[in-house]
Amino acid sequence: MTLSGLIVMIGSYLLVAVLMIFCFFKVLTNPQSTLKEHAPLEIDTHDEDPPFD
């Protein structure tokens, strides 16, 4: 592998790693993430219905 190819590969890996760490940091330090949001209880998921034959 040439030196320029190695530099591009390492740069790409570093860019992806930095972007992933940045996104994790933004999501995990969000002050609104302490809110407990739940779906309303009126939703019928049909999980107890008999299967179709």
C-alpha positions, 0 to 999 in steps of 0.5 A: 500500500502506498503512503497516500493510501495509508494516510487516506485510510487512517484519516477516514477511520479517524473521521468516523471515530470522531463523528461517532464519539461526538454523536454519542456525547451529544445524545448521552449529555442531552438535558432532555434525556431525563424525561420519561416519555411513554406511549399512551396506554390506549394503543392496541398492539394486537399481540394477544389476538389469535393468529390468522389461519 
